[in-house]
Each structure stands twice: as structure tokens, then as C-alpha cells.
């Protein structure tokens, strides 16, 4: 499927369907408040139940197969021997996963980086907070409404218009039941809109997060809310997961003893079986390795929460309406919380060690009711890709590997570039 943003006016579309500092994402979960947020969260949470995640596994398996082919082809043709820019590699993989699990389309971004979908997707993430108007909002929040009236938006308007056009086109197809069997996020949102989305009665996590029963909800989503949440799913899940994969690969390359231990666990607990939702849950050490990578390199250095009721914490009174910034990176690197916090040590996340920590010591996905709703999908995707890679390749430090890597601090904290050497396991 190919769309072009030149067939309509992006500014007028923006004003009609989007608007606000976050454009269409103003209708999504992140921007929601109070009863509106709770209603959206309750409707969307069942889309990430264990049963629904299992339905998305084939899409991820297909993208993992393409990932292996991409690596092998690159190893035959690259001028750098076996060295590859690993962040770009995993970025193509996660974009393939998001496009298939969110939109139900195959863009093959790993093999076709010039695809129109890929170009607009990459532009959506090129967000810099150094623009003058952005700095003005950061330092003087009261100016935000003025800049919004002047058309200021976090995301490029033409790229948002592209995804709006694509989403509504696919939404129309789902409603006409042309792809009723496809279990992507958009299909699940249509089910939610029409009151057919049920929570897995055995899924304790989803029930706790949503606070709803296993019965279908009849508080359907509007088309604008579907649009906002599909775009949010895409924006929140692309580079964050790619960065988590990249930094896990880097840490395994620089700590070969951890990589050997993980490969042994994979061999003992999965062997040559096909990687899926259930067997990656057996890999405790893999979970520890990924968690430690996200502790060292959280993609969001902070997140904000608004106090809805005047609260006293110890000797500090937080008035209602105050915005509280939670410094994720600082907490993850606090020497009073973590011993030698700058050292990669997966054993921190063993069951014994985790029991010694407060849950708020480690918050890469946030915490509480507003914790990332797609957290389990992101972790499943990262774990499956890591297993696929380690069963076929060894991550190694190469001549172009920068230690430590230089991080690019934009909307998502990620390495500027990260080269690793890959050795195929015969």
C-alpha cells in the first residue's frame, strides 16, 4: 500500500482532526486526564492481555526471520567486514513489528528504507528540544497555549497527516470486515469501539492495570481516539524498543561472560524450539540482562505527573495541580540505591536482589496506573529478537565500537551510532 501526503493539505487536516501541542496524540492515553483517561485506559488495556499478545506473536516471528536474513545479507556485502551499525539494524526490525502489529501492513523497512511509510516514521521521531520555541515552553510553561495557537506542534504536520490518512483508510477497511481475521492493534481498537474486546479472565496483570472485569465494554472509542492511540502506540514503541535492544546487544558484547551465560540458558530452556510468547518467559537471565540494560540506559530520562490532590510526603507538601518531574535516569544511577550504579550487572535483577529494592527504584516504563500499557508487548518483542540473534550470532566489540557510546539526547535518549561486530555461529 502506498500513500502520498501531497494529495491533501496537512495544515487543514491538522486543524480538523488533530490540534494541540501533541497533534493527534492529544486524543491518546498520554494526554488524557481524569475520567477521560480512565475510560480510555479501561478500554485499551484488554488489547494487551496474554491472549491478545499471543495473537501478535506470528507478526514478530516474521520480523525476526527478516532480521536474520538482513544480518546475513549485510555480512556478505558490507565494506566493514562483520561490523554493523546495530541501532539502525534494530530500528528497521522494530519498525517492521510496529507496522504489522499496529497497522497490519508489511512495509519491509529492514530491506526497503526508502519506503514512504519508513520516511515519515523516521521524521516523527526527529524531535529536538533545542528549538527556540521549544525551550521557551520548557522554561515558561505558561507560554504553551500561545505557541499552540500559533501552530506549534511536537511532530511534523505532513508526517502526522500521512499517518492520519493511512489510519483512517485502514480503519475503514477493518470496519468493512475485509481483514476481520487480522489481529493487529487497529483491529483490536475497532473491536473496542464496537464493544467486542474482552479481557482474558486469567490475565491478572491486565485486570489489575485496567480495574475492569472480563466483560466486554460498551464505552466505545471515537475514531479520533483510535487515531491518537494507534499513533501513540507507534511513537512510543518504535525507537524505545530499538534502543533497549541496541543497548542490550552492546552490554552483551562488552561483557562476553554474560552473553555466554545467556546463550547457555537459551539452549537449555528453549533449544531449537520456535521462539514464542510462552517459552521466552522461561528465560530468567534474559529478563535480568534486558532489565539491567534499561536501568543503565533508560530511553526516557524523566516523566511528569500532575498532582490531583494536595498530598504530604514526609515533610514536603505537594499542592493539587503541581507538576512533579520524576528523574528516571538519576534514580537508576543513584549510588544510595544501586551498588556501583554505572557497572553492568544483570544479577541485580535476580529474584533475591529485586526483593531488596523498592519498586520505584526501577521505572523504565513508569509506575502506577499510568505505567506503559504496552510494556509486556515491548518486552516480548525485545526478548524474542534477542533470542533469535543469540542463537545465530555472537555480539562482539569491533574496531568501530565506541566505549562508552555517545548518547543523543532528544525525545528518546539513544546512541548517536553504535557499531558492533557480529560473528555467525555455525
C-alpha distance (Angstrom), angle and dihedral (degrees) to the residues before:
residue distance angle dihedral
X1 . . .
X2 3.77 . .
X3 3.79 128.0 .
X4 3.76 132.0 178.2
X5 3.78 125.9 -150.5
X6 3.79 91.7 -150.5
X7 3.82 93.6 78.2
X8 3.79 93.6 74.4
X9 3.76 139.3 32.0
X10 3.81 109.8 -96.9
X11 3.82 95.5 -160.9
X12 3.80 94.3 53.7
X13 3.80 90.7 44.7
X14 3.79 88.9 50.5
X15 3.77 92.0 53.5
X16 3.82 93.2 45.5
X17 3.79 101.3 46.0
X18 3.79 107.1 13.2
X19 3.75 129.0 25.0
X20 3.76 130.3 151.8
X21 3.77 131.8 72.0
X22 3.81 92.5 -61.7
X23 3.80 96.9 40.6
X24 3.80 112.2 -150.2
X25 3.80 89.9 -3.4
X26 3.81 87.7 72.3
X27 3.84 84.5 81.5
X28 3.83 92.3 52.4
X29 3.79 132.4 90.6
X30 3.81 97.6 -91.8
X31 3.80 94.1 60.6
X32 3.80 96.2 39.3
X33 3.80 120.4 109.5
X34 3.78 137.0 -165.7
X35 3.79 118.2 -25.5
X36 3.83 92.2 -3.8
X37 3.82 91.4 57.1
X38 3.81 93.2 44.3
X39 3.78 91.6 51.1
X40 3.82 92.2 49.6
X41 3.79 92.9 45.5
X42 3.81 92.3 50.0
X43 3.80 91.4 50.8
X44 3.81 96.5 45.0
X45 3.81 100.9 42.0
X46 3.85 95.2 76.7
X47 3.83 88.3 60.4
X48 3.81 86.9 72.3
X49 3.80 99.4 46.6
X50 3.80 118.9 129.2
X51 3.79 91.3 -100.8
X52 3.82 93.2 52.1
X53 3.82 92.2 46.4
X54 3.80 90.2 53.8
X55 3.80 88.2 55.3
X56 3.80 90.0 56.2
X57 3.83 93.9 51.4
X58 3.85 96.1 89.8
X59 3.82 89.9 57.7
X60 3.80 90.7 52.4
X61 3.81 92.7 45.0
X62 3.79 90.0 53.3
X63 3.81 91.0 50.5
X64 3.82 90.0 48.1
X65 3.81 90.3 53.2
X66 3.80 89.3 51.2
X67 3.82 89.3 48.6
X68 3.80 91.1 57.9
X69 3.81 91.9 47.4
X70 3.81 90.3 48.8
X71 3.81 91.9 52.8
X72 3.80 93.7 47.3
X73 3.79 92.4 48.3
X74 3.81 90.9 47.9
X75 3.80 91.4 50.2
X76 3.82 89.2 56.7
X77 3.79 96.7 48.5
X78 3.82 108.6 27.9
X79 3.80 119.6 111.7
X80 3.80 89.7 -145.6
X81 3.79 96.2 68.1
X82 3.78 107.6 -126.9
X83 3.81 96.4 -18.6
X84 3.79 118.1 115.4
X85 3.78 137.6 178.4
X86 3.77 94.0 -111.2
X87 3.81 98.5 -166.8
X88 3.80 91.2 57.9
X89 3.80 89.6 47.0
X90 3.80 94.1 53.2
X91 3.81 91.3 40.2
X92 3.80 89.2 62.0
X93 3.79 90.1 48.3
X94 3.81 96.1 50.3
X95 3.80 91.4 45.2
X96 3.80 89.3 54.8
X97 3.81 90.0 49.9
X98 3.80 93.9 47.6
X99 3.81 94.3 46.3
X100 3.81 91.0 51.5
X101 3.82 99.6 39.1
X102 3.83 95.2 40.3
X103 3.81 104.4 32.2
X104 3.80 102.4 16.3
X105 3.80 92.7 -127.4
X106 3.80 131.7 120.3
X107 3.79 112.5 -134.7
X108 3.83 96.4 163.4
X109 3.79 91.8 -142.5
X110 3.81 90.4 171.4
X111 3.79 90.8 64.1
X112 3.81 101.1 24.7
X113 3.83 110.7 43.6
X114 3.84 90.7 165.9
X115 3.80 93.5 64.7
X116 3.82 111.6 127.5
X117 3.81 90.9 -125.8
X118 3.81 90.5 54.1
X119 3.81 93.7 48.1
X120 3.80 94.0 52.0
X121 3.80 91.8 42.0
X122 3.80 92.3 55.7
X123 3.80 91.0 48.5
X124 3.81 89.8 54.8
X125 3.80 89.2 63.4
X126 3.78 98.7 45.0
X127 3.79 92.6 97.6
X128 3.78 119.1 150.8
X129 3.79 124.7 -172.5
X130 3.80 92.2 -158.2
X131 3.81 95.1 82.4
X132 3.84 110.3 115.4
X133 3.81 94.7 -119.8
X134 3.81 90.7 46.4
X135 3.80 91.8 51.9
X136 3.80 89.8 47.9
X137 3.83 90.3 55.6
X138 3.82 92.5 46.2
X139 3.80 93.0 52.1
X140 3.81 97.6 32.6
X141 3.85 108.2 31.2
X142 3.80 91.7 176.3
X143 3.83 87.7 71.3
X144 3.81 92.2 62.1
X145 3.86 96.3 91.8
X146 3.81 89.7 52.5
X147 3.81 93.2 52.2
X148 3.81 90.9 45.6
X149 3.82 89.7 54.7
X150 3.79 88.1 51.1
X151 3.81 89.7 55.4
X152 3.81 100.8 -99.0
X153 3.81 112.0 161.3
X154 3.80 134.2 169.2
X155 3.79 92.6 -131.2
X156 3.85 133.5 51.7
X157 3.79 107.9 -92.9
X158 3.80 95.7 -140.0
X159 3.81 91.8 52.4
X160 3.80 91.4 47.8
X161 3.80 88.4 49.8
X162 3.81 89.9 51.7
X163 3.82 93.0 53.8
X164 3.80 91.1 42.9
X165 3.80 90.6 54.5
X166 3.80 91.5 45.5
X167 3.81 94.3 46.8
X168 3.80 95.5 49.5
X169 3.79 90.7 46.0
X170 3.81 91.7 52.3
X171 3.80 90.9 41.7
X172 3.80 89.4 57.3
X173 3.80 89.9 52.0
X174 3.81 92.6 49.9
X175 3.80 91.5 50.8
X176 3.78 90.8 51.7
X177 3.83 87.8 54.3
X178 3.78 93.0 -123.4
X179 3.81 89.6 135.6
X180 3.79 100.4 24.5
X181 3.80 92.5 142.9
X182 3.81 95.1 55.6
X183 3.82 110.1 100.7
X184 3.79 101.3 -159.1
X185 3.79 125.1 137.6
X186 3.80 92.6 -96.7
X187 3.81 90.7 54.1
X188 3.80 89.7 50.6
X189 3.80 90.2 49.9
X190 3.81 89.8 54.3
X191 3.80 88.6 50.3
X192 3.81 88.2 51.1
X193 3.80 91.1 48.5
X194 3.80 91.0 52.3
X195 3.82 95.5 42.5
X196 3.83 97.7 -109.2
X197 3.81 100.6 111.9
X198 3.80 110.9 107.3
X199 3.80 130.0 -172.5
X200 3.79 117.3 -121.3
X201 3.85 102.2 -107.0
X202 3.82 90.0 -143.8
X203 3.79 94.3 50.4
X204 3.81 104.1 100.5
X205 3.81 94.0 173.7
X206 3.80 95.4 57.6
X207 3.79 92.9 42.9
X208 3.82 91.7 51.5
X209 3.80 91.7 47.3
X210 3.78 96.1 47.8
X211 3.78 100.9 35.6
X212 3.81 90.1 -143.1
X213 3.78 135.1 115.3
X214 3.79 126.5 -109.0
X215 3.81 91.3 -99.6
X216 3.82 119.7 109.2
X217 3.78 115.8 -94.7
X218 3.77 120.9 -127.7
X219 3.80 95.0 -165.7
X220 3.79 92.6 100.5
X221 3.79 126.6 -162.5
X222 3.78 121.5 -109.8
X223 3.80 118.5 -121.5
X224 3.81 89.4 -108.2
X225 3.82 90.3 52.9
X226 3.80 90.4 50.3
X227 3.80 89.1 49.9
X228 3.79 92.9 49.0
X229 3.79 93.8 47.4
X230 3.81 95.2 45.4
X231 3.82 90.1 51.0
X232 3.81 90.0 45.1
X233 3.80 90.2 50.6
X234 3.79 88.5 53.0
X235 3.81 97.0 43.8
X236 3.82 94.4 44.8
X237 3.79 96.3 43.3
X238 3.78 106.5 43.6
X239 3.80 111.8 64.9
X240 3.80 95.3 19.2
X241 3.80 93.0 62.2
X242 3.81 92.4 39.0
X243 3.81 89.8 54.2
X244 3.81 92.6 47.3
X245 3.81 89.2 52.3
X246 3.80 92.1 45.7
X247 3.78 95.2 50.8
X248 3.81 91.9 44.5
X249 3.81 89.3 54.0
X250 3.80 90.5 47.4
X251 3.80 93.0 50.2
X252 3.80 91.8 47.9
X253 3.81 90.3 49.5
X254 3.79 92.5 50.8
X255 3.82 91.8 43.4
X256 3.82 104.3 44.0
X257 3.80 92.1 171.4
X258 3.83 88.8 63.7
X259 3.80 90.5 47.2
X260 3.82 91.7 51.8
X261 3.81 91.3 49.3
X262 3.80 91.3 49.4
X263 3.80 93.3 47.8
X264 3.80 89.3 51.4
X265 3.81 90.9 51.6
X266 3.81 90.7 50.8
X267 3.80 91.0 50.7
X268 3.80 93.5 48.0
X269 3.82 98.9 43.8
X270 3.83 103.6 31.6
X271 3.80 106.8 12.7
X272 3.80 111.0 173.2
X273 3.83 94.9 -23.8
X274 3.79 117.9 125.8
X275 3.80 110.7 -90.7
X276 3.81 113.0 -114.4
X277 3.80 145.3 151.5
X278 3.80 94.8 -77.3
X279 3.79 105.0 43.4
X280 3.82 96.7 47.2
X281 3.81 86.2 60.8
X282 3.81 87.5 66.6
X283 3.81 91.5 63.3
X284 3.80 103.4 91.7
X285 3.80 95.2 166.6
X286 3.81 91.5 50.7
X287 3.80 88.1 54.8
X288 3.81 89.1 50.8
X289 3.82 93.0 49.4
X290 3.81 94.0 50.5
X291 3.80 93.3 44.1
X292 3.79 91.5 51.7
X293 3.82 90.8 49.8
X294 3.81 90.8 51.8
X295 3.80 89.9 47.4
X296 3.79 91.5 54.4
X297 3.80 95.1 39.7
X298 3.83 111.3 25.8
X299 3.80 109.3 -178.7
X300 3.82 91.5 -140.7
X301 3.80 111.8 50.9
X302 3.80 90.6 -163.8
X303 3.79 143.8 -3.3
X304 3.80 131.5 -155.5
X305 3.78 131.2 -131.3
X306 3.81 128.2 -173.6
X307 3.80 116.8 -134.2
X308 3.81 107.3 -127.2
X309 3.80 96.5 -173.9
X310 3.79 130.0 33.1
X311 3.80 104.6 -98.7
X312 3.77 135.5 -177.5
X313 3.81 118.6 -144.3
X314 3.80 110.0 -172.8
X315 3.82 102.7 -53.6
X316 3.80 96.2 -19.1
X317 3.80 121.8 95.3
X318 3.81 114.8 -154.4
X319 3.82 110.1 -162.6
X320 3.78 122.3 -142.7
X321 3.79 111.4 -90.5
X322 3.80 95.5 28.6
X323 3.82 115.8 131.8
X324 3.80 111.8 -131.4
X325 3.81 117.9 -158.0
X326 3.80 115.5 -149.1
X327 3.85 110.2 -153.0
X328 3.82 100.6 -144.3
X329 3.79 96.5 176.3
X330 3.80 93.2 47.9
X331 3.82 91.9 49.5
X332 3.81 91.7 48.5
X333 3.82 90.1 52.1
X334 3.81 99.3 39.8
X335 3.85 108.6 130.3
X336 3.80 89.3 -153.4
X337 3.80 88.7 60.8
X338 3.81 103.0 32.8
X339 3.81 126.8 37.8
X340 3.83 108.9 -126.5
X341 3.82 90.5 -6.7
X342 3.82 95.5 -168.2
X343 3.82 92.9 57.8
X344 3.81 120.7 93.4
X345 3.80 106.9 -123.0
X346 3.85 117.5 155.5
X347 3.80 90.3 -172.1
X348 3.82 87.8 78.0
X349 3.79 85.7 78.7
X350 3.78 98.7 51.8
X351 3.81 113.0 122.6
X352 3.80 90.8 -106.1
X353 3.81 95.1 51.1
X354 3.81 95.6 42.2
X355 3.79 89.6 55.7
X356 3.80 87.5 63.8
X357 3.81 93.1 58.8
X358 3.76 134.2 76.8
X359 3.85 110.9 -117.9
X360 3.82 88.2 -118.3
X361 3.82 91.5 62.3
X362 3.82 88.4 80.0
X363 3.81 118.0 37.6
X364 3.84 112.6 150.4
X365 3.82 89.4 142.7
X366 3.79 96.8 38.5
X367 3.78 121.9 -111.0
X368 3.77 141.3 -103.1
X369 3.81 127.5 17.7
X370 3.81 91.5 -22.1
X371 3.78 94.6 52.6
X372 3.82 111.4 134.9
X373 3.80 105.9 -73.4
X374 3.83 92.1 -151.2
X375 3.82 95.2 49.0
X376 3.80 94.9 117.6
X377 3.80 92.6 48.5
X378 3.82 91.0 51.4
X379 3.81 92.1 49.1
X380 3.81 93.0 45.7
X381 3.80 90.5 50.6
X382 3.81 92.7 48.1
X383 3.80 93.2 46.7
X384 3.79 94.5 48.0
X385 3.81 92.6 49.6
X386 3.81 92.0 47.3
X387 3.81 91.8 51.6
X388 3.81 92.1 48.0
X389 3.80 90.5 50.9
X390 3.81 97.5 44.7
X391 3.80 93.3 48.9
X392 3.81 88.4 57.9
X393 3.82 108.4 24.6
X394 3.77 142.8 31.8
X395 3.81 119.2 -134.2
X396 3.80 110.0 -134.3
X397 3.79 138.3 173.5
X398 3.80 110.9 -104.7
X399 3.78 135.7 -169.3
X400 3.81 90.2 -92.3
X401 3.83 95.8 48.3
X402 3.80 111.5 117.5
X403 3.82 113.5 -145.4
X404 2.96 111.9 -134.6
X405 3.81 98.5 15.8
X406 3.79 120.7 -125.4
X407 3.79 108.5 -114.9
X408 3.81 124.4 -142.5
X409 3.79 110.4 -138.9
X410 3.78 107.5 -151.5
X411 3.80 127.9 118.0
X412 3.82 86.9 -48.2
X413 3.80 120.0 34.6
X414 3.80 105.9 -131.3
X415 3.82 138.4 146.9
X416 3.80 115.8 -81.3
X417 3.79 85.9 -133.9
X418 3.77 131.8 -23.1
X419 3.78 122.4 -164.0
X420 3.80 122.3 -167.6
X421 3.76 133.1 175.4
X422 3.82 115.1 -120.5
X423 3.77 121.9 -155.9
X424 3.79 118.3 -167.2
X425 3.81 115.8 -128.3
X426 3.78 110.7 -132.3
